[in-house]
Amino acid sequence: MEKYLIETDFLFGLRPSDKYYSKVINLLKLSKYKKIELILTNSAIFEMRTVLYSQGKNSKEIYTILTLIKKKLDENNIKEVYVQFDDFILAEYLRSKYSKLTFFDSLHVAVSKNRNIPLCGNDLVLINLGFISKSFDDF
């Protein structure tokens, strides 16, 4: 079974108002029925939480959002992988080489490379740099 690392754009794609919602729901179904294996890097959770706070959400709202997302991930067989020290080292190397990489995107890519798990997403910077193996449209 093919496996893919997913990151923040997948999490935000769980919102019905998101432009990738239907694609993300399709990926969830593929994961639920074990057609593909999706693995969430926990750096995406840190990034999502940061973005939600920057959008003015409060702790209670973020608690609710994270709880709902966790339930959805669990229901659809999505596993998690955790950022390790070596990932931070590679992330900083990647940022020194590719100035367009953000702090969090460099962590997502580092986790992907260090675990040899292809990255799936729709982040244009990551696509243009060649770090995305499959976009949501490829499924």
Beta strands, then each sheet from edge to edge (+ up, - down):
strand 1: 2-6
strand 2: 36-41
strand 3: 79-81
strand 4: 119-120
strand 5: 132-134
sheet 1: 3+ 2+ 1+ 4+ 5+
end
